[in-house]
């Protein structure tokens, strides 16, 4: 998360409008973070669901290599 000090650096909060803009920006960054977090969690769950199938396929490939090397 972006530290508040970096957002305030070089800016002087002289009136409520600038403060409202800062709050809007922080809210927007928070919403973007939550959106990306949800997407990553969904991808992680989907990939974990595919993991058993991938392991089975790798086992079959390994068995084929072993079978080929025996002949």
N, C-alpha and C positions, 0 to 999 in steps of 0.2 A: 504494500500500500504506500502511496506517496505521502511522505510526512507533511503535515500542515505547514511546517516552517518553510518548506520549499515552495509551496503554493503562495505563501505570503511574502516571500523574498522579493524585494524590490517594489512592493506595493504598499501603499498606505491606505488603510481603511478610513476614509474621511467621511463617508456617508453610508446610509443604509443600502443604497443601490449597489455599491461595490460589495458589501457584505452579502447581499442577496445573490449576486452573481457568483460569489465564492461558494456559497451554500449550494447553489444550483450545480456548479461544476463538481463539487464533492459528491453530491447525490448522483450525478450522471456517472462519475467514475465508479461509485459503489454499485450502481445498477449494471454497468459493463462487467465488473468483476464477478458479480453474482451470476450473470448470464454465462460467462466463460466457465465458471466453476460448475454450473449445472451441466453444460455441454460436456465437459471433461469427465464428470462423474457418470454420465450416460454412456460415453464412449468406453470408459473403463468397465462398466457393467456388461456392455455388449461384448467386449473383447474377452472378458473372463468367461462369458457363456460359450464363446467359440473355442476356448482353450482345450477342453476335452477332445473335441473333434480334431484339432490340430495335432494333439499328442497321439491320437489313434492313427492319423495319416502318417506321422513321422515313424511310428512303430511299423507300419506296413512297408514304408520305404526302406527302413532298416532291414526288415525281413527279406525283401526282394534283393537287396545288396548281398546279404548273407547267402541266399539261395543261388545267386549268380556266381558268387566266389567259390561255392562248393562244386559247381559243375565245371 
